[in-house]
Amino acid sequence: MLSLVKKEWFLVGMLVAIGLAVLFPMAGASHGPLHLDQVTQWGIAFVFLLHGVSLSPRDVRKGLSSWRLHLFIQSATFVIYPLIWVLLGHWFEQLLPQALAFGFCFLLILPSTISSSVAMTAIAGGNVPGAIFNASLSSVLGIFLTPLFVQLFMSVTGGHIDIGRTVGHIAVLLLLPMVVGQLIRPFIGEWLTQYKTITSKLDKLVILLIVYNAFCDSVVRGIWHDFDLVTLFTVIVLCLLILLFMIGLLIVLAKFLGFELADQSAGLFCGTKKTLAAGIPMAKAIFGASPMLGMLLLPIMIYHPLQIFICAVLANKLAAKNKNTL
């Protein structure tokens, strides 16, 4: 049991953060005694600085040539996923509380992950340079496209955000630190590599603080009064259905388009993932201390472990298939 908790400490940490928010909501609320709304802003910038340092330009350049794969993955992330909301968004709003329904909208318009997409592609024996390029490209495009989608879909439901201010804020919070990280990479890149086990945990710790802060705000504002286990079960089922639908669709499309097995793996694992690491900071930047933030984050928090588990199973099956074809 202890070894399982140690291995899955991040998922356990999210549950603990939610529990602490229920027990001690005032401590972690925005403008509360811990000032987590300010602490997390600096934490996010620092984490993306480290991402910029760790991103190898050489690996990105290796993946530039596979333009059909790039188009396939980015279309899955920023066209097919948002289309699910366009087609079913009204149904989501009827089925779920509005904040939770919009949490699914936010999930569907997020960029892909970087680390787990590349890791799964590598396990499956796929096109790793292509995965690195597309996961990195998706993160950069998401800085601009995710707020645009939020503006588009919120205008339908009567909401509004200042799109210029929001994109600018996200660019300063996420993109600028990544650029600075790339600039200082030649000077501290090798040194930071020695402490990779420590730095790799920093982004998760910052996410846990954001989760605690968001759920504290929502508990203080009474957002969860009408939430029950049936609603939670519905969210889990919907996340699972979305993930399985996208996996099946991308497998069929990749084969139909004639991709080699290596590109099929990269397309599958980059095209079906949604980022928790960048998604939560983006939500914080876009919605600030909104009381609906905790409920809005719930779908991506559930989708994240589902995608890790199911894609890990698929990666191992694809790895075995690759060995048999050698």
C-alpha positions as CSV (number, residue, x, y, z in Angstrom):
1,M,0.0,0.0,0.0
2,L,2.8,2.4,1.0
3,S,4.7,1.7,-2.2
4,L,1.6,2.4,-4.3
5,V,1.1,5.7,-2.5
6,K,4.7,6.6,-3.1
7,K,4.4,5.7,-6.8
8,E,1.2,7.6,-7.3
9,W,1.9,10.4,-4.9
10,F,0.7,13.1,-7.3
11,L,-2.8,11.6,-7.6
12,V,-2.9,11.0,-3.9
13,G,-1.8,14.6,-3.4
14,M,-4.8,15.9,-5.4
15,L,-7.2,14.0,-3.2
16,V,-5.4,15.3,-0.1
17,A,-5.6,18.9,-1.5
18,I,-9.3,18.5,-2.1
19,G,-9.8,17.1,1.5
20,L,-7.8,19.9,3.0
21,A,-9.9,22.4,1.1
22,V,-13.1,20.9,2.6
23,L,-11.6,21.0,6.1
24,F,-9.7,24.3,6.0
25,P,-11.1,26.4,3.1
26,M,-10.3,29.8,4.5
27,A,-6.6,29.0,4.8
28,G,-6.0,28.4,1.1
29,A,-8.6,30.8,-0.3
30,S,-7.5,33.6,-2.5
31,H,-6.4,36.6,-0.4
32,G,-6.3,34.3,2.6
33,P,-3.5,34.0,5.1
34,L,-1.4,31.8,2.8
35,H,-1.8,34.2,-0.2
36,L,-1.9,31.2,-2.5
37,D,-3.3,33.2,-5.4
38,Q,0.0,35.1,-5.5
39,V,2.3,32.2,-4.6
40,T,1.0,30.1,-7.4
41,Q,1.5,32.8,-10.0
42,W,5.2,32.9,-9.2
43,G,5.3,29.1,-9.0
44,I,3.7,28.7,-12.5
45,A,6.3,31.1,-14.0
46,F,9.2,29.2,-12.4
47,V,7.9,25.8,-13.6
48,F,7.6,27.0,-17.2
49,L,11.1,28.5,-17.0
50,L,12.3,25.0,-16.1
51,H,10.3,23.5,-19.0
52,G,12.1,26.0,-21.3
53,V,15.5,24.9,-20.0
54,S,14.7,21.2,-20.5
55,L,13.3,21.5,-24.0
56,S,16.0,20.4,-26.5
57,P,15.9,22.5,-29.8
58,R,17.7,19.6,-31.5
59,D,14.9,17.1,-30.7
60,V,12.3,19.7,-31.9
61,R,14.2,20.2,-35.2
62,K,14.3,16.4,-35.8
63,G,10.5,16.3,-35.9
64,L,10.0,19.2,-38.3
65,S,9.8,17.1,-41.5
66,S,6.7,15.0,-40.7
67,W,4.2,17.7,-41.8
68,R,1.3,15.2,-42.3
69,L,1.8,13.9,-38.7
70,H,1.8,17.5,-37.4
71,L,-1.4,18.3,-39.2
72,F,-3.0,15.1,-38.0
73,I,-2.1,15.7,-34.3
74,Q,-2.9,19.4,-34.2
75,S,-6.2,18.8,-35.9
76,A,-7.2,16.2,-33.4
77,T,-6.3,18.5,-30.5
78,F,-7.7,21.8,-31.7
79,V,-10.4,20.7,-34.2
80,I,-11.9,17.3,-33.4
81,Y,-11.9,17.8,-29.6
82,P,-13.6,21.3,-29.7
83,L,-16.1,19.9,-32.2
84,I,-17.3,17.5,-29.5
85,W,-18.3,20.6,-27.5
86,V,-19.9,22.3,-30.5
87,L,-22.0,19.2,-31.2
88,L,-22.8,18.2,-27.6
89,G,-22.2,21.3,-25.5
90,H,-25.9,22.0,-25.1
91,W,-26.5,18.4,-23.9
92,F,-23.6,18.8,-21.4
93,E,-25.2,22.0,-20.0
94,Q,-28.6,20.2,-19.6
95,L,-27.0,17.2,-17.9
96,L,-24.6,18.9,-15.5
97,P,-24.3,22.1,-13.4
98,Q,-23.1,24.9,-15.6
99,A,-19.7,25.3,-14.0
100,L,-19.1,21.5,-14.4
101,A,-20.4,21.5,-18.0
102,F,-18.0,24.3,-18.8
103,G,-15.2,22.2,-17.2
104,F,-15.8,19.7,-20.0
105,C,-15.6,22.6,-22.5
106,F,-12.3,23.6,-21.0
107,L,-11.0,20.0,-21.1
108,L,-11.9,19.7,-24.8
109,I,-10.0,22.9,-25.8
110,L,-6.8,22.3,-23.9
111,P,-3.5,21.5,-25.7
112,S,-1.8,18.2,-25.5
113,T,0.7,17.1,-22.8
114,I,4.5,17.0,-23.4
115,S,6.1,14.6,-21.0
116,S,3.6,11.7,-21.0
117,S,2.9,12.0,-24.7
118,V,6.6,11.6,-25.5
119,A,7.0,8.9,-22.8
120,M,4.1,6.8,-24.2
121,T,5.4,7.2,-27.7
122,A,8.9,6.0,-26.7
123,I,7.5,3.0,-24.9
124,A,5.5,2.0,-28.0
125,G,8.5,2.4,-30.2
126,G,7.0,5.3,-32.1
127,N,8.2,8.5,-33.7
128,V,9.7,10.2,-30.7
129,P,11.1,13.3,-32.5
130,G,7.7,13.8,-34.1
131,A,6.0,13.4,-30.6
132,I,8.4,16.0,-29.1
133,F,7.8,18.5,-31.8
134,N,4.0,18.2,-31.8
135,A,3.6,18.1,-28.0
136,S,5.8,21.3,-27.8
137,L,3.9,22.9,-30.7
138,S,0.6,22.1,-29.1
139,S,1.6,23.8,-25.9
140,V,2.6,27.0,-27.7
141,L,-0.5,27.0,-29.8
142,G,-2.7,26.4,-26.8
143,I,-1.5,29.6,-25.2
144,F,-3.3,31.5,-28.0
145,L,-6.0,29.1,-29.1
146,T,-7.4,28.0,-25.7
147,P,-8.3,31.5,-24.6
148,L,-9.8,32.1,-28.1
149,F,-12.0,29.0,-27.7
150,V,-13.0,30.1,-24.2
151,Q,-14.1,33.5,-25.6
152,L,-16.0,31.8,-28.4
153,F,-17.8,29.3,-26.3
154,M,-18.4,31.6,-23.3
155,S,-20.1,34.1,-25.6
156,V,-22.6,31.5,-26.5
157,T,-23.5,31.0,-22.8
158,G,-23.5,34.8,-22.0
159,G,-20.1,35.0,-20.5
160,H,-17.2,37.3,-21.6
161,I,-13.5,37.6,-21.1
162,D,-11.1,40.3,-22.4
163,I,-9.3,38.1,-25.0
164,G,-6.4,40.5,-25.5
165,R,-5.7,40.8,-21.8
166,T,-6.1,37.1,-21.2
167,V,-3.7,36.0,-24.1
168,G,-1.2,38.6,-22.9
169,H,-1.4,37.4,-19.3
170,I,-1.0,33.7,-20.4
171,A,1.9,34.7,-22.7
172,V,3.7,36.5,-19.9
173,L,2.9,33.7,-17.4
174,L,3.8,30.7,-19.6
175,L,5.4,31.6,-22.9
176,L,7.9,34.3,-21.6
177,P,9.4,32.0,-19.0
178,M,9.8,29.2,-21.6
179,V,11.6,31.6,-23.9
180,V,13.9,32.8,-21.1
181,G,14.5,29.1,-20.2
182,Q,15.6,28.4,-23.8
183,L,18.0,31.4,-23.7
184,I,19.6,30.3,-20.5
185,R,19.6,26.6,-21.4
186,P,23.3,26.7,-22.7
187,F,24.4,28.0,-19.3
188,I,22.5,25.9,-16.8
189,G,21.0,23.0,-18.9
190,E,23.6,20.4,-17.9
191,W,23.6,21.5,-14.3
192,L,19.8,21.2,-14.0
193,T,19.9,17.8,-15.6
194,Q,21.8,16.5,-12.5
195,Y,18.7,17.5,-10.4
196,K,16.1,16.3,-12.8
197,T,14.4,14.1,-10.2
198,I,13.8,17.2,-8.1
199,T,12.8,19.6,-10.8
200,S,10.4,17.1,-12.3
201,K,8.4,17.2,-9.1
202,L,8.2,21.0,-8.8
203,D,5.5,21.4,-11.5
204,K,3.3,18.8,-9.7
205,L,3.8,20.6,-6.4
206,V,2.7,23.9,-7.9
207,I,-0.4,22.2,-9.5
208,L,-1.3,20.8,-6.0
209,L,-1.2,24.3,-4.6
210,I,-3.4,25.6,-7.4
211,V,-5.9,22.7,-6.9
212,Y,-6.0,23.5,-3.1
213,N,-6.5,27.2,-3.8
214,A,-9.2,26.6,-6.4
215,F,-11.2,24.2,-4.3
216,C,-10.8,26.4,-1.2
217,D,-12.4,29.3,-3.2
218,S,-15.2,27.1,-4.4
219,V,-15.9,25.7,-0.9
220,V,-16.0,29.2,0.6
221,R,-18.5,30.3,-2.1
222,G,-20.7,27.3,-1.6
223,I,-20.3,26.0,-5.2
224,W,-20.4,22.3,-4.1
225,H,-23.7,22.4,-2.2
226,D,-25.7,20.6,-4.9
227,F,-22.9,18.2,-5.9
228,D,-23.5,14.5,-5.2
229,L,-21.9,11.1,-6.0
230,V,-24.2,10.6,-9.0
231,T,-22.8,13.7,-10.6
232,L,-19.2,12.5,-9.8
233,F,-20.0,9.1,-11.4
234,T,-21.4,10.9,-14.5
235,V,-18.3,13.0,-14.9
236,I,-16.1,9.9,-14.7
237,V,-18.2,8.0,-17.3
238,L,-18.2,11.0,-19.6
239,C,-14.4,11.4,-19.4
240,L,-13.9,7.7,-20.1
241,L,-16.3,7.9,-23.1
242,I,-14.6,10.9,-24.6
243,L,-11.1,9.3,-24.2
244,L,-12.2,5.9,-25.7
245,F,-14.0,7.6,-28.6
246,M,-10.9,9.7,-29.5
247,I,-8.6,6.7,-29.2
248,G,-10.8,4.6,-31.5
249,L,-11.2,7.5,-34.0
250,L,-7.5,8.3,-34.2
251,I,-6.6,4.7,-34.7
252,V,-9.0,4.3,-37.6
253,L,-8.0,7.7,-39.1
254,A,-4.3,7.0,-38.8
255,K,-4.7,3.6,-40.6
256,F,-6.9,5.2,-43.2
257,L,-4.4,7.9,-44.0
258,G,-1.6,5.3,-44.4
259,F,0.6,6.3,-41.5
260,E,3.4,3.9,-40.6
261,L,3.2,2.2,-37.2
262,A,5.7,4.6,-35.6
263,D,3.7,7.7,-36.7
264,Q,0.4,6.0,-35.7
265,S,1.8,5.7,-32.1
266,A,2.9,9.4,-32.0
267,G,-0.4,10.5,-33.4
268,L,-2.4,8.4,-31.0
269,F,-0.5,9.5,-27.8
270,C,-0.2,13.1,-28.7
271,G,-3.6,13.5,-30.2
272,T,-5.6,12.0,-27.4
273,K,-3.9,13.6,-24.4
274,K,-5.0,16.8,-22.6
275,T,-2.6,18.6,-20.4
276,L,-3.2,18.9,-16.7
277,A,0.2,20.6,-16.1
278,A,-0.5,23.5,-18.4
279,G,-4.3,23.3,-18.2
280,I,-4.6,24.2,-14.5
281,P,-2.2,27.3,-14.8
282,M,-4.2,28.4,-17.9
283,A,-7.5,28.1,-16.0
284,K,-6.0,30.1,-13.2
285,A,-4.8,32.8,-15.6
286,I,-8.1,32.9,-17.5
287,F,-10.6,32.7,-14.6
288,G,-8.5,34.0,-11.7
289,A,-10.2,33.6,-8.3
290,S,-13.6,32.7,-9.8
291,P,-15.5,30.5,-7.4
292,M,-16.4,28.1,-10.2
293,L,-12.7,27.3,-10.8
294,G,-12.7,24.2,-8.6
295,M,-15.6,22.6,-10.4
296,L,-14.3,23.7,-13.7
297,L,-11.0,21.8,-13.1
298,L,-12.7,18.6,-12.1
299,P,-13.1,17.0,-15.6
300,I,-9.4,17.5,-16.4
301,M,-8.4,16.1,-13.0
302,I,-10.4,13.0,-13.7
303,Y,-9.4,12.7,-17.4
304,H,-5.7,12.9,-16.5
305,P,-5.3,9.6,-14.6
306,L,-7.7,7.9,-17.0
307,Q,-5.5,8.9,-20.0
308,I,-2.3,7.9,-18.2
309,F,-3.6,4.4,-17.3
310,I,-5.3,3.6,-20.6
311,C,-2.6,5.0,-22.8
312,A,0.1,3.1,-20.8
313,V,-1.8,-0.2,-21.5
314,L,-1.9,0.8,-25.2
315,A,1.7,1.7,-25.3
316,N,2.8,-1.7,-23.9
317,K,0.6,-3.5,-26.5
318,L,2.0,-1.4,-29.3
319,A,5.6,-2.1,-28.0
320,A,4.8,-5.9,-28.1
321,K,3.4,-5.5,-31.6
322,N,6.5,-3.7,-32.8
323,K,8.7,-6.5,-31.4
324,N,6.7,-9.1,-33.2
325,T,7.1,-7.2,-36.5
326,L,10.9,-7.0,-36.3
